[in-house]
Amino acid sequence: MEFKKINLPFKIKRPILALGSQTKNTVCFAQGHCAYLSRIHPDLNNPNDFSRFEKIVKYFLKKNPKIIVHDLHPEYQSSKYAQQLSTVNCQLFAVQHHHSHIASCMVENGLKNQEVIGVAFDGTGLGSDNTLWGAEFFLCDYHDFKRKAHLKEALLLGAERAILEPWRLAVFWLYFIYQDSFLKLNIEFVKKIDKGNWQILKNMYLSGFNSPLASSMGRLFDAAASLILAKYKVNFEAELAMELEETAKRYRLHARSYDFSVIKKNEGYNLDPAPMFKEIIKDLKARQDRKKIAYRFHLTVAEMIKKICLILKKETRINQIVLSGGVFQNKLLLSLSLDLLSKQGFEVFLQRKLPCSDAGIALGQIAIANFRYH
């Protein structure tokens, strides 16, 4: 078996086995000052991937881990498998998905157990409040995190189906902003909508049936891409978001970001993208270049990151920013974010050797378990 050996910036108190996420799964074992990360298992719902996952776990169990850690989501196959191991003579713990993303990046960059501003952007992961998260700003170290800001939640109309039919995500925002009058908008996206299908989605919107709330940056990209490119279905997750990035990268001129709102909540902040969608609609109605609209969307998300990080820095004096999560595989967003943050004097940490996707989750789980459950 082949494993990636990772030197840790801390000592493992008791041997730990981490079972990772559901998709892009990796398994990680750590003891002493080293962690050993498995190859990627693309989707644990696939029998072949699960078989390879199980084989790796059994191999590491022979090394007598004292702690087994898994994702907070109870429906992940890795979490279910962990529960089956509860009879093994070791402690079993669950840790939050996005905290694991940030911890993974901290480990790669050799950070000690210091507090940072963590920005975790991905599709979805289960939050500690039992809702779906995916656009998160944390104050955190390896031991714990505080959720200080996040994207305004949107309804995933049809739950998982919204991932492969991203027009559902776009019409959520259009109906949220314009109500039924969005159907009169003179843009290509609206003209192609099947009114019968929309009526079904409207009923889901109003009833909340099979439509969980999610604060997901991945789903915001899907919504914007579907609207801007006037495309409705995809063959795989984030396909349209990737096309939107390629469209934006072809824009060569100067542009400003769109507007967005920062709303103060009890102990944090909400990012509301509704003003951005209004301006995108305005540009689409004016037949602006789609490359420019796509670029302005990416710049807006980067400005969101900068804005919240400046607010949190003012409150805490923390200057270290950690970026992780699958959305940061978007090289244009990453470049724009780095440029804006560096101009504000932030020290920014990225993942360059290890994936920022869920393939890094297991390593983050190791770090959190080591400091929280020693």
Short mmCIF file of the C-alpha atoms (twelve columns), coordinates in Angstrom:
data_MODEL
# 
_entry.id   MODEL 
# 
loop_
_atom_site.group_PDB 
_atom_site.id 
_atom_site.type_symbol 
_atom_site.label_atom_id 
_atom_site.label_alt_id 
_atom_site.label_comp_id 
_atom_site.label_asym_id 
_atom_site.label_seq_id 
_atom_site.Cartn_x 
_atom_site.Cartn_y 
_atom_site.Cartn_z 
_atom_site.pdbx_PDB_model_num 
ATOM 1   C CA . MET A 1   0.000   0.000  0.000   1 
ATOM 2   C CA . GLU A 2   1.172   3.514  -0.828  1 
ATOM 3   C CA . PHE A 3   0.725   6.432  1.568   1 
ATOM 4   C CA . LYS A 4   1.757   10.065 1.554   1 
ATOM 5   C CA . LYS A 5   3.942   10.738 4.594   1 
ATOM 6   C CA . ILE A 6   3.300   14.117 6.212   1 
ATOM 7   C CA . ASN A 7   5.525   15.625 8.895   1 
ATOM 8   C CA . LEU A 8   3.359   17.222 11.582  1 
ATOM 9   C CA . PRO A 9   4.077   20.522 13.390  1 
ATOM 10  C CA . PHE A 10  3.049   18.870 16.672  1 
ATOM 11  C CA . LYS A 11  3.358   15.496 18.398  1 
ATOM 12  C CA . ILE A 12  0.471   13.040 18.342  1 
ATOM 13  C CA . LYS A 13  -0.384  12.222 21.963  1 
ATOM 14  C CA . ARG A 14  -2.155  8.931  21.159  1 
ATOM 15  C CA . PRO A 15  -2.296  7.132  17.774  1 
ATOM 16  C CA . ILE A 16  -5.268  8.421  15.731  1 
ATOM 17  C CA . LEU A 17  -7.142  7.005  12.737  1 
ATOM 18  C CA . ALA A 18  -9.253  9.463  10.692  1 
ATOM 19  C CA . LEU A 19  -11.828 8.160  8.217   1 
ATOM 20  C CA . GLY A 20  -12.293 11.302 6.142   1 
ATOM 21  C CA . SER A 21  -15.264 12.451 4.096   1 
ATOM 22  C CA . GLN A 22  -17.835 10.893 1.743   1 
ATOM 23  C CA . THR A 23  -16.458 11.998 -1.638  1 
ATOM 24  C CA . LYS A 24  -12.772 12.430 -2.488  1 
ATOM 25  C CA . ASN A 25  -12.273 10.336 0.622   1 
ATOM 26  C CA . THR A 26  -8.869  9.689  2.125   1 
ATOM 27  C CA . VAL A 27  -7.974  7.769  5.286   1 
ATOM 28  C CA . CYS A 28  -5.232  9.042  7.572   1 
ATOM 29  C CA . PHE A 29  -3.272  7.446  10.422  1 
ATOM 30  C CA . ALA A 30  -0.959  9.423  12.697  1 
ATOM 31  C CA . GLN A 31  1.443   8.729  15.523  1 
ATOM 32  C CA . GLY A 32  4.520   10.496 16.815  1 
ATOM 33  C CA . HIS A 33  5.297   13.412 14.487  1 
ATOM 34  C CA . CYS A 34  4.037   11.758 11.275  1 
ATOM 35  C CA . ALA A 35  0.746   11.218 9.462   1 
ATOM 36  C CA . TYR A 36  0.143   8.767  6.617   1 
ATOM 37  C CA . LEU A 37  -2.516  9.726  4.076   1 
ATOM 38  C CA . SER A 38  -4.090  7.196  1.720   1 
ATOM 39  C CA . ARG A 39  -4.913  7.587  -1.937  1 
ATOM 40  C CA . ILE A 40  -8.243  9.181  -2.845  1 
ATOM 41  C CA . HIS A 41  -11.440 7.114  -2.939  1 
ATOM 42  C CA . PRO A 42  -13.683 9.253  -5.216  1 
ATOM 43  C CA . ASP A 43  -17.098 8.277  -3.807  1 
ATOM 44  C CA . LEU A 44  -17.786 5.867  -0.958  1 
ATOM 45  C CA . ASN A 45  -21.223 5.090  -2.404  1 
ATOM 46  C CA . ASN A 46  -19.337 3.328  -5.184  1 
ATOM 47  C CA . PRO A 47  -18.761 -0.327 -4.141  1 
ATOM 48  C CA . ASN A 48  -15.201 -0.436 -5.506  1 
ATOM 49  C CA . ASP A 49  -14.226 2.785  -3.754  1 
ATOM 50  C CA . PHE A 50  -15.777 1.596  -0.510  1 
ATOM 51  C CA . SER A 51  -13.967 -1.742 -0.759  1 
ATOM 52  C CA . ARG A 52  -10.611 0.044  -1.097  1 
ATOM 53  C CA . PHE A 53  -11.549 2.355  1.790   1 
ATOM 54  C CA . GLU A 54  -12.411 -0.599 3.999   1 
ATOM 55  C CA . LYS A 55  -9.149  -2.361 3.131   1 
ATOM 56  C CA . ILE A 56  -7.119  0.719  4.157   1 
ATOM 57  C CA . VAL A 57  -9.044  1.116  7.422   1 
ATOM 58  C CA . LYS A 58  -8.462  -2.530 8.357   1 
ATOM 59  C CA . TYR A 59  -4.755  -2.126 7.598   1 
ATOM 60  C CA . PHE A 60  -4.476  0.867  9.933   1 
ATOM 61  C CA . LEU A 61  -6.556  -0.786 12.671  1 
ATOM 62  C CA . LYS A 62  -3.717  -3.300 13.046  1 
ATOM 63  C CA . LYS A 63  -1.558  -0.396 14.244  1 
ATOM 64  C CA . ASN A 64  -3.824  -0.036 17.294  1 
ATOM 65  C CA . PRO A 65  -5.140  3.525  17.099  1 
ATOM 66  C CA . LYS A 66  -6.507  4.832  20.390  1 
ATOM 67  C CA . ILE A 67  -8.817  7.401  18.751  1 
ATOM 68  C CA . ILE A 68  -10.995 7.030  15.640  1 
ATOM 69  C CA . VAL A 69  -12.391 10.258 14.202  1 
ATOM 70  C CA . HIS A 70  -14.966 10.843 11.467  1 
ATOM 71  C CA . ASP A 71  -17.079 13.592 9.914   1 
ATOM 72  C CA . LEU A 72  -20.054 15.052 11.762  1 
ATOM 73  C CA . HIS A 73  -22.441 13.998 8.970   1 
ATOM 74  C CA . PRO A 74  -24.107 10.729 10.075  1 
ATOM 75  C CA . GLU A 75  -25.053 9.668  6.526   1 
ATOM 76  C CA . TYR A 76  -21.501 9.627  5.155   1 
ATOM 77  C CA . GLN A 77  -20.404 6.051  4.559   1 
ATOM 78  C CA . SER A 78  -17.188 6.828  6.449   1 
ATOM 79  C CA . SER A 79  -19.238 7.964  9.475   1 
ATOM 80  C CA . LYS A 80  -21.459 4.878  9.336   1 
ATOM 81  C CA . TYR A 81  -18.394 2.662  9.132   1 
ATOM 82  C CA . ALA A 82  -16.880 4.430  12.129  1 
ATOM 83  C CA . GLN A 83  -19.982 3.658  14.165  1 
ATOM 84  C CA . GLN A 84  -19.527 -0.030 13.352  1 
ATOM 85  C CA . LEU A 85  -16.052 0.214  14.867  1 
ATOM 86  C CA . SER A 86  -17.434 1.372  18.225  1 
ATOM 87  C CA . THR A 87  -16.749 -2.090 19.628  1 
ATOM 88  C CA . VAL A 88  -13.039 -1.657 18.883  1 
ATOM 89  C CA . ASN A 89  -11.034 -0.701 21.967  1 
ATOM 90  C CA . CYS A 90  -10.635 2.988  21.161  1 
ATOM 91  C CA . GLN A 91  -12.530 6.264  21.501  1 
ATOM 92  C CA . LEU A 92  -14.806 7.430  18.691  1 
ATOM 93  C CA . PHE A 93  -15.330 11.132 17.897  1 
ATOM 94  C CA . ALA A 94  -17.021 13.255 15.219  1 
ATOM 95  C CA . VAL A 95  -15.640 16.614 14.044  1 
ATOM 96  C CA . GLN A 96  -17.143 19.364 11.911  1 
ATOM 97  C CA . HIS A 97  -16.387 19.289 8.187   1 
ATOM 98  C CA . HIS A 98  -15.218 22.881 7.605   1 
ATOM 99  C CA . HIS A 99  -13.130 22.993 10.761  1 
ATOM 100 C CA . SER A 100 -11.333 19.962 9.309   1 
ATOM 101 C CA . HIS A 101 -10.699 21.876 6.064   1 
ATOM 102 C CA . ILE A 102 -9.033  24.736 7.927   1 
ATOM 103 C CA . ALA A 103 -7.045  22.426 10.225  1 
ATOM 104 C CA . SER A 104 -5.730  20.514 7.200   1 
ATOM 105 C CA . CYS A 105 -4.353  23.706 5.672   1 
ATOM 106 C CA . MET A 106 -2.842  24.739 8.998   1 
ATOM 107 C CA . VAL A 107 -1.013  21.402 9.239   1 
ATOM 108 C CA . GLU A 108 0.390   21.680 5.719   1 
ATOM 109 C CA . ASN A 109 1.740   25.136 6.510   1 
ATOM 110 C CA . GLY A 110 3.343   24.009 9.759   1 
ATOM 111 C CA . LEU A 111 1.180   26.191 11.983  1 
ATOM 112 C CA . LYS A 112 1.135   25.558 15.700  1 
ATOM 113 C CA . ASN A 113 -2.067  25.635 17.735  1 
ATOM 114 C CA . GLN A 114 -2.648  29.345 17.097  1 
ATOM 115 C CA . GLU A 115 -5.896  31.199 16.369  1 
ATOM 116 C CA . VAL A 116 -6.481  32.139 12.731  1 
ATOM 117 C CA . ILE A 117 -9.271  33.451 10.539  1 
ATOM 118 C CA . GLY A 118 -10.397 30.387 8.597   1 
ATOM 119 C CA . VAL A 119 -12.298 30.746 5.310   1 
ATOM 120 C CA . ALA A 120 -13.847 27.438 4.213   1 
ATOM 121 C CA . PHE A 121 -15.749 27.445 0.898   1 
ATOM 122 C CA . ASP A 122 -17.155 24.236 -0.596  1 
ATOM 123 C CA . GLY A 123 -20.363 22.503 -1.688  1 
ATOM 124 C CA . THR A 124 -21.923 21.449 1.585   1 
ATOM 125 C CA . GLY A 125 -20.986 19.890 4.898   1 
ATOM 126 C CA . LEU A 126 -23.038 19.387 8.029   1 
ATOM 127 C CA . GLY A 127 -22.758 22.249 10.500  1 
ATOM 128 C CA . SER A 128 -22.748 21.975 14.256  1 
ATOM 129 C CA . ASP A 129 -26.303 23.401 14.252  1 
ATOM 130 C CA . ASN A 130 -27.434 20.469 12.074  1 
ATOM 131 C CA . THR A 131 -27.898 22.659 8.970   1 
ATOM 132 C CA . LEU A 132 -25.852 22.582 5.754   1 
ATOM 133 C CA . TRP A 133 -22.815 24.872 5.692   1 
ATOM 134 C CA . GLY A 134 -20.434 25.725 2.875   1 
ATOM 135 C CA . ALA A 135 -19.396 29.410 2.979   1 
ATOM 136 C CA . GLU A 136 -17.851 29.809 6.410   1 
ATOM 137 C CA . PHE A 137 -15.663 32.302 8.247   1 
ATOM 138 C CA . PHE A 138 -14.235 30.907 11.482  1 
ATOM 139 C CA . LEU A 139 -12.045 32.097 14.281  1 
ATOM 140 C CA . CYS A 140 -10.321 28.837 15.052  1 
ATOM 141 C CA . ASP A 141 -7.330  26.843 16.169  1 
ATOM 142 C CA . TYR A 142 -6.885  23.079 16.144  1 
ATOM 143 C CA . HIS A 143 -8.919  22.666 19.312  1 
ATOM 144 C CA . ASP A 144 -12.107 24.521 18.422  1 
ATOM 145 C CA . PHE A 145 -13.817 27.102 16.184  1 
ATOM 146 C CA . LYS A 146 -16.321 29.961 16.372  1 
ATOM 147 C CA . ARG A 147 -18.531 30.563 13.342  1 
ATOM 148 C CA . LYS A 148 -18.279 34.341 12.859  1 
ATOM 149 C CA . ALA A 149 -19.781 34.854 9.384   1 
ATOM 150 C CA . HIS A 150 -21.359 32.949 6.540   1 
ATOM 151 C CA . LEU A 151 -23.262 33.360 3.296   1 
ATOM 152 C CA . LYS A 152 -27.012 33.929 3.590   1 
ATOM 153 C CA . GLU A 153 -28.744 30.546 3.402   1 
ATOM 154 C CA . ALA A 154 -30.553 29.524 0.211   1 
ATOM 155 C CA . LEU A 155 -33.106 26.754 -0.267  1 
ATOM 156 C CA . LEU A 156 -31.809 23.785 -2.239  1 
ATOM 157 C CA . LEU A 157 -35.030 23.144 -4.146  1 
ATOM 158 C CA . GLY A 158 -35.157 19.371 -4.483  1 
ATOM 159 C CA . ALA A 159 -32.168 18.844 -2.186  1 
ATOM 160 C CA . GLU A 160 -29.405 16.880 -3.975  1 
ATOM 161 C CA . ARG A 161 -31.182 17.278 -7.309  1 
ATOM 162 C CA . ALA A 162 -30.311 20.991 -7.250  1 
ATOM 163 C CA . ILE A 163 -26.644 20.062 -7.722  1 
ATOM 164 C CA . LEU A 164 -27.287 18.505 -11.145 1 
ATOM 165 C CA . GLU A 165 -30.014 21.018 -12.060 1 
ATOM 166 C CA . PRO A 166 -28.449 24.330 -10.989 1 
ATOM 167 C CA . TRP A 167 -31.276 26.374 -12.545 1 
ATOM 168 C CA . ARG A 168 -33.133 25.482 -9.340  1 
ATOM 169 C CA . LEU A 169 -30.535 27.454 -7.395  1 
ATOM 170 C CA . ALA A 170 -30.769 30.444 -9.731  1 
ATOM 171 C CA . VAL A 171 -34.579 30.636 -9.584  1 
ATOM 172 C CA . PHE A 172 -34.451 30.536 -5.791  1 
ATOM 173 C CA . TRP A 173 -32.593 33.859 -5.822  1 
ATOM 174 C CA . LEU A 174 -34.726 35.349 -8.592  1 
ATOM 175 C CA . TYR A 175 -37.962 34.501 -6.772  1 
ATOM 176 C CA . PHE A 176 -36.477 35.661 -3.452  1 
ATOM 177 C CA . ILE A 177 -35.677 39.043 -5.000  1 
ATOM 178 C CA . TYR A 178 -38.485 39.639 -7.527  1 
ATOM 179 C CA . GLN A 179 -41.262 37.194 -6.534  1 
ATOM 180 C CA . ASP A 180 -43.371 36.153 -9.561  1 
ATOM 181 C CA . SER A 181 -42.354 39.214 -11.559 1 
ATOM 182 C CA . PHE A 182 -38.971 37.578 -12.277 1 
ATOM 183 C CA . LEU A 183 -40.799 35.682 -15.050 1 
ATOM 184 C CA . LYS A 184 -41.117 39.011 -16.913 1 
ATOM 185 C CA . LEU A 185 -37.366 39.653 -16.927 1 
ATOM 186 C CA . ASN A 186 -36.176 39.993 -20.502 1 
ATOM 187 C CA . ILE A 187 -33.137 37.696 -20.230 1 
ATOM 188 C CA . GLU A 188 -32.252 34.408 -21.915 1 
ATOM 189 C CA . PHE A 189 -32.244 32.386 -18.690 1 
ATOM 190 C CA . VAL A 190 -35.868 33.258 -17.879 1 
ATOM 191 C CA . LYS A 191 -37.145 32.827 -21.443 1 
ATOM 192 C CA . LYS A 192 -36.065 29.164 -21.474 1 
ATOM 193 C CA . ILE A 193 -37.655 28.212 -18.144 1 
ATOM 194 C CA . ASP A 194 -40.384 25.582 -18.317 1 
ATOM 195 C CA . LYS A 195 -43.259 27.306 -16.482 1 
ATOM 196 C CA . GLY A 196 -44.740 23.977 -15.360 1 
ATOM 197 C CA . ASN A 197 -41.440 22.950 -13.763 1 
ATOM 198 C CA . TRP A 198 -41.173 26.353 -12.117 1 
ATOM 199 C CA . GLN A 199 -44.623 25.965 -10.560 1 
ATOM 200 C CA . ILE A 200 -43.461 22.735 -8.926  1 
ATOM 201 C CA . LEU A 201 -40.367 24.475 -7.571  1 
ATOM 202 C CA . LYS A 202 -42.426 27.431 -6.367  1 
ATOM 203 C CA . ASN A 203 -44.580 25.075 -4.336  1 
ATOM 204 C CA . MET A 204 -41.406 23.544 -2.854  1 
ATOM 205 C CA . TYR A 205 -40.109 27.041 -2.058  1 
ATOM 206 C CA . LEU A 206 -43.316 28.026 -0.266  1 
ATOM 207 C CA . SER A 207 -43.742 24.745 1.633   1 
ATOM 208 C CA . GLY A 208 -40.083 23.971 2.274   1 
ATOM 209 C CA . PHE A 209 -40.701 20.407 1.066   1 
ATOM 210 C CA . ASN A 210 -37.436 18.568 0.310   1 
ATOM 211 C CA . SER A 211 -35.616 21.902 0.246   1 
ATOM 212 C CA . PRO A 212 -32.962 22.209 2.950   1 
ATOM 213 C CA . LEU A 213 -31.308 25.532 3.673   1 
ATOM 214 C CA . ALA A 214 -27.608 25.769 2.857   1 
ATOM 215 C CA . SER A 215 -25.005 28.516 3.254   1 
ATOM 216 C CA . SER A 216 -22.974 27.104 0.372   1 
ATOM 217 C CA . MET A 217 -20.474 28.998 -1.776  1 
ATOM 218 C CA . GLY A 218 -20.357 26.098 -4.228  1 
ATOM 219 C CA . ARG A 219 -24.107 26.410 -4.727  1 
ATOM 220 C CA . LEU A 220 -23.821 30.211 -5.116  1 
ATOM 221 C CA . PHE A 221 -21.359 29.615 -7.964  1 
ATOM 222 C CA . ASP A 222 -23.823 27.145 -9.497  1 
ATOM 223 C CA . ALA A 223 -26.662 29.677 -9.267  1 
ATOM 224 C CA . ALA A 224 -24.637 32.484 -10.828 1 
ATOM 225 C CA . ALA A 225 -23.273 30.219 -13.565 1 
ATOM 226 C CA . SER A 226 -26.721 28.937 -14.511 1 
ATOM 227 C CA . LEU A 227 -28.072 32.484 -14.667 1 
ATOM 228 C CA . ILE A 228 -25.150 34.055 -16.558 1 
ATOM 229 C CA . LEU A 229 -24.578 31.210 -19.015 1 
ATOM 230 C CA . ALA A 230 -28.304 30.381 -19.380 1 
ATOM 231 C CA . LYS A 231 -27.666 26.683 -18.791 1 
ATOM 232 C CA . TYR A 232 -29.820 24.471 -16.651 1 
ATOM 233 C CA . LYS A 233 -28.424 20.983 -16.101 1 
ATOM 234 C CA . VAL A 234 -24.976 19.434 -15.640 1 
ATOM 235 C CA . ASN A 235 -23.420 15.990 -15.771 1 
ATOM 236 C CA . PHE A 236 -21.359 16.380 -12.587 1 
ATOM 237 C CA . GLU A 237 -21.120 18.684 -9.584  1 
ATOM 238 C CA . ALA A 238 -19.624 22.142 -10.282 1 
ATOM 239 C CA . GLU A 239 -19.519 21.620 -14.060 1 
ATOM 240 C CA . LEU A 240 -21.156 25.003 -14.734 1 
ATOM 241 C CA . ALA A 241 -19.066 26.717 -12.067 1 
ATOM 242 C CA . MET A 242 -15.939 25.510 -13.863 1 
ATOM 243 C CA . GLU A 243 -17.307 26.804 -17.176 1 
ATOM 244 C CA . LEU A 244 -18.028 30.155 -15.525 1 
ATOM 245 C CA . GLU A 245 -14.411 30.360 -14.348 1 
ATOM 246 C CA . GLU A 246 -13.120 29.650 -17.866 1 
ATOM 247 C CA . THR A 247 -15.464 32.339 -19.231 1 
ATOM 248 C CA . ALA A 248 -14.274 34.870 -16.652 1 
ATOM 249 C CA . LYS A 249 -10.588 34.140 -17.314 1 
ATOM 250 C CA . ARG A 250 -11.040 35.331 -20.898 1 
ATOM 251 C CA . TYR A 251 -11.935 38.839 -19.731 1 
ATOM 252 C CA . ARG A 252 -8.862  41.092 -19.971 1 
ATOM 253 C CA . LEU A 253 -10.071 44.589 -19.038 1 
ATOM 254 C CA . HIS A 254 -10.657 46.380 -15.744 1 
ATOM 255 C CA . ALA A 255 -13.967 45.864 -13.933 1 
ATOM 256 C CA . ARG A 256 -15.402 46.565 -10.510 1 
ATOM 257 C CA . SER A 257 -17.120 44.084 -8.252  1 
ATOM 258 C CA . TYR A 258 -20.885 43.866 -7.794  1 
ATOM 259 C CA . ASP A 259 -22.609 45.039 -4.628  1 
ATOM 260 C CA . PHE A 260 -23.442 42.783 -1.681  1 
ATOM 261 C CA . SER A 261 -24.663 43.369 1.859   1 
ATOM 262 C CA . VAL A 262 -23.049 42.514 5.184   1 
ATOM 263 C CA . ILE A 263 -25.724 42.071 7.840   1 
ATOM 264 C CA . LYS A 264 -24.796 42.068 11.537  1 
ATOM 265 C CA . LYS A 265 -26.266 39.126 13.415  1 
ATOM 266 C CA . ASN A 266 -26.171 38.222 17.114  1 
ATOM 267 C CA . GLU A 267 -22.574 37.018 17.258  1 
ATOM 268 C CA . GLY A 268 -21.500 37.364 13.656  1 
ATOM 269 C CA . TYR A 269 -22.351 38.448 10.131  1 
ATOM 270 C CA . ASN A 270 -24.388 37.343 7.108   1 
ATOM 271 C CA . LEU A 271 -23.272 37.965 3.528   1 
ATOM 272 C CA . ASP A 272 -26.330 38.701 1.393   1 
ATOM 273 C CA . PRO A 273 -25.712 38.305 -2.377  1 
ATOM 274 C CA . ALA A 274 -29.154 39.647 -3.405  1 
ATOM 275 C CA . PRO A 275 -27.721 43.067 -4.475  1 
ATOM 276 C CA . MET A 276 -25.202 41.211 -6.649  1 
ATOM 277 C CA . PHE A 277 -27.926 39.242 -8.413  1 
ATOM 278 C CA . LYS A 278 -29.851 42.466 -9.098  1 
ATOM 279 C CA . GLU A 279 -26.784 43.952 -10.782 1 
ATOM 280 C CA . ILE A 280 -26.130 40.755 -12.747 1 
ATOM 281 C CA . ILE A 281 -29.708 40.921 -14.042 1 
ATOM 282 C CA . LYS A 282 -29.158 44.558 -15.011 1 
ATOM 283 C CA . ASP A 283 -26.011 43.597 -16.965 1 
ATOM 284 C CA . LEU A 284 -27.766 40.670 -18.652 1 
ATOM 285 C CA . LYS A 285 -30.682 42.889 -19.711 1 
ATOM 286 C CA . ALA A 286 -28.182 45.400 -21.117 1 
ATOM 287 C CA . ARG A 287 -26.526 42.568 -23.121 1 
ATOM 288 C CA . GLN A 288 -23.181 43.097 -21.409 1 
ATOM 289 C CA . ASP A 289 -20.333 40.731 -22.329 1 
ATOM 290 C CA . ARG A 290 -20.777 37.465 -20.411 1 
ATOM 291 C CA . LYS A 291 -17.029 37.297 -19.867 1 
ATOM 292 C CA . LYS A 292 -17.207 40.602 -17.999 1 
ATOM 293 C CA . ILE A 293 -20.232 39.517 -15.930 1 
ATOM 294 C CA . ALA A 294 -18.508 36.238 -15.007 1 
ATOM 295 C CA . TYR A 295 -15.331 38.104 -14.032 1 
ATOM 296 C CA . ARG A 296 -17.250 40.616 -11.919 1 
ATOM 297 C CA . PHE A 297 -18.949 37.740 -10.087 1 
ATOM 298 C CA . HIS A 298 -15.570 36.198 -9.183  1 
ATOM 299 C CA . LEU A 299 -14.264 39.588 -8.057  1 
ATOM 300 C CA . THR A 300 -17.347 40.054 -5.890  1 
ATOM 301 C CA . VAL A 301 -16.736 36.788 -4.030  1 
ATOM 302 C CA . ALA A 302 -13.106 37.827 -3.468  1 
ATOM 303 C CA . GLU A 303 -14.352 41.180 -2.128  1 
ATOM 304 C CA . MET A 304 -16.690 39.314 0.230   1 
ATOM 305 C CA . ILE A 305 -13.680 37.470 1.646   1 
ATOM 306 C CA . LYS A 306 -11.696 40.682 2.054   1 
ATOM 307 C CA . LYS A 307 -14.602 42.539 3.678   1 
ATOM 308 C CA . ILE A 308 -15.318 39.912 6.334   1 
ATOM 309 C CA . CYS A 309 -11.629 39.329 7.059   1 
ATOM 310 C CA . LEU A 310 -11.125 43.065 7.633   1 
ATOM 311 C CA . ILE A 311 -14.093 43.145 10.015  1 
ATOM 312 C CA . LEU A 312 -12.759 40.141 11.965  1 
ATOM 313 C CA . LYS A 313 -9.233  41.564 12.036  1 
ATOM 314 C CA . LYS A 314 -10.580 44.812 13.504  1 
ATOM 315 C CA . GLU A 315 -12.389 42.823 16.208  1 
ATOM 316 C CA . THR A 316 -9.580  40.385 17.042  1 
ATOM 317 C CA . ARG A 317 -6.289  41.778 15.625  1 
ATOM 318 C CA . ILE A 318 -5.724  38.380 13.990  1 
ATOM 319 C CA . ASN A 319 -3.794  38.809 10.738  1 
ATOM 320 C CA . GLN A 320 -3.403  35.180 9.595   1 
ATOM 321 C CA . ILE A 321 -5.936  33.958 7.021   1 
ATOM 322 C CA . VAL A 322 -6.322  30.260 6.143   1 
ATOM 323 C CA . LEU A 323 -8.170  29.412 2.896   1 
ATOM 324 C CA . SER A 324 -9.464  25.898 2.226   1 
ATOM 325 C CA . GLY A 325 -12.356 23.955 0.699   1 
ATOM 326 C CA . GLY A 326 -13.053 22.745 -2.815  1 
ATOM 327 C CA . VAL A 327 -14.211 26.142 -4.137  1 
ATOM 328 C CA . PHE A 328 -10.598 27.344 -3.854  1 
ATOM 329 C CA . GLN A 329 -9.675  24.961 -6.650  1 
ATOM 330 C CA . ASN A 330 -10.988 27.880 -8.720  1 
ATOM 331 C CA . LYS A 331 -7.677  29.500 -9.660  1 
ATOM 332 C CA . LEU A 332 -9.203  32.819 -10.666 1 
ATOM 333 C CA . LEU A 333 -11.030 33.210 -7.352  1 
ATOM 334 C CA . LEU A 334 -7.897  32.196 -5.468  1 
ATOM 335 C CA . SER A 335 -5.737  34.685 -7.383  1 
ATOM 336 C CA . LEU A 336 -8.188  37.561 -6.908  1 
ATOM 337 C CA . SER A 337 -8.586  36.756 -3.196  1 
ATOM 338 C CA . LEU A 338 -4.832  36.579 -2.629  1 
ATOM 339 C CA . ASP A 339 -4.335  39.898 -4.381  1 
ATOM 340 C CA . LEU A 340 -6.994  41.687 -2.309  1 
ATOM 341 C CA . LEU A 341 -5.893  40.136 1.001   1 
ATOM 342 C CA . SER A 342 -2.184  40.741 0.462   1 
ATOM 343 C CA . LYS A 343 -2.864  44.414 -0.334  1 
ATOM 344 C CA . GLN A 344 -4.491  44.660 3.112   1 
ATOM 345 C CA . GLY A 345 -1.364  43.216 4.746   1 
ATOM 346 C CA . PHE A 346 -2.826  39.816 5.629   1 
ATOM 347 C CA . GLU A 347 -0.627  36.732 5.892   1 
ATOM 348 C CA . VAL A 348 -2.461  34.127 3.819   1 
ATOM 349 C CA . PHE A 349 -2.005  30.347 4.011   1 
ATOM 350 C CA . LEU A 350 -3.063  28.014 1.176   1 
ATOM 351 C CA . GLN A 351 -2.804  24.340 0.327   1 
ATOM 352 C CA . ARG A 352 -0.260  23.775 -2.419  1 
ATOM 353 C CA . LYS A 353 0.970   20.212 -1.785  1 
ATOM 354 C CA . LEU A 354 -2.240  18.697 -0.420  1 
ATOM 355 C CA . PRO A 355 -5.735  19.085 -1.911  1 
ATOM 356 C CA . CYS A 356 -7.963  21.864 -0.610  1 
ATOM 357 C CA . SER A 357 -10.888 19.591 -1.500  1 
ATOM 358 C CA . ASP A 358 -12.377 16.904 0.751   1 
ATOM 359 C CA . ALA A 359 -9.251  14.823 0.106   1 
ATOM 360 C CA . GLY A 360 -7.621  16.888 2.866   1 
ATOM 361 C CA . ILE A 361 -10.389 16.378 5.420   1 
ATOM 362 C CA . ALA A 362 -8.844  13.309 7.100   1 
ATOM 363 C CA . LEU A 363 -5.610  15.159 7.909   1 
ATOM 364 C CA . GLY A 364 -7.609  17.986 9.482   1 
ATOM 365 C CA . GLN A 365 -9.565  15.444 11.516  1 
ATOM 366 C CA . ILE A 366 -6.277  14.103 12.878  1 
ATOM 367 C CA . ALA A 367 -5.174  17.550 14.089  1 
ATOM 368 C CA . ILE A 368 -8.512  18.393 15.727  1 
ATOM 369 C CA . ALA A 369 -8.757  15.036 17.479  1 
ATOM 370 C CA . ASN A 370 -5.198  15.318 18.767  1 
ATOM 371 C CA . PHE A 371 -5.849  18.641 20.504  1 
ATOM 372 C CA . ARG A 372 -9.472  18.136 21.530  1 
ATOM 373 C CA . TYR A 373 -9.553  14.482 22.588  1 
ATOM 374 C CA . HIS A 374 -6.105  13.749 24.018  1 
# 
